[in-house]
Amino acid sequence: MVALNLDGQESVSMPTVIGETERELIQWAMDKTSGNQIRAAELLGVPRTTLQSKLAKLHAVETDADTSAVEAETSAGPLGVD
């Protein structure tokens, strides 16, 4: 499921590791339950509303990342050259 490998790391950001682990756990639960949020929340041992809140935040982060990538592509000139 979730594997944490810190070999070769000189430092680590705890909030980053926790966030990535949480994202992987939520994705695992959603895959395991074919997207059923009630069952996924039960698997994770959290209230459904907590899962929904976390899913909304994850979606917002993914949307921001997608938007940033699109903005970077559209701000470049032809063939990606400014």
Protein Blocks (a to p, Z undefined) as FASTA:
>chain_A
ZZcdfehiabdcfklmmmmmmmmmmmmmmmmnnopaklmmmmnopafklmmmmmmmmmmm
mmmmmmmmmmmmmmpcehhiZZ
